[in-house]
Amino acid sequence: MEPLPDFATLSDDELKKLIEQLEHEENEISYRRRLLQGRVDILRAERNARLKRSVEGGTAELADVGKLADILSAKGARPAKEEA
């Protein structure tokens, strides 16, 4: 991570541009985090389904793929781009 610049040397426009750049980077990181969290949720749901089947002595069916996809799609929507 880069150190913050000397604020006294920045014009108002440069400060605004720097804020916008960092907000964009923050949004990208947040989007990536949500995608990863969705994948973790899918894996946990599969693990829980397997544990449940193991305890109940059920068959080795896979977890409901549609339900897992819903979990991911609900968390994976890209944030709307902000208008400048």
ZIKAHU-V691737 format. One record per helix or strand of 2 or more residues. SS is the DSSP state (@ for helix, = for strand). FROM is the first residue (numbers start at 1). LEN is the number of residues. Records with the same first field share a line. If there is no record, write none. Layout:
BEGIN
SS = FROM-LEN + FROM-LEN
END
This chain:
BEGIN
@ = 7-3 + 12-45 + 65-11
END
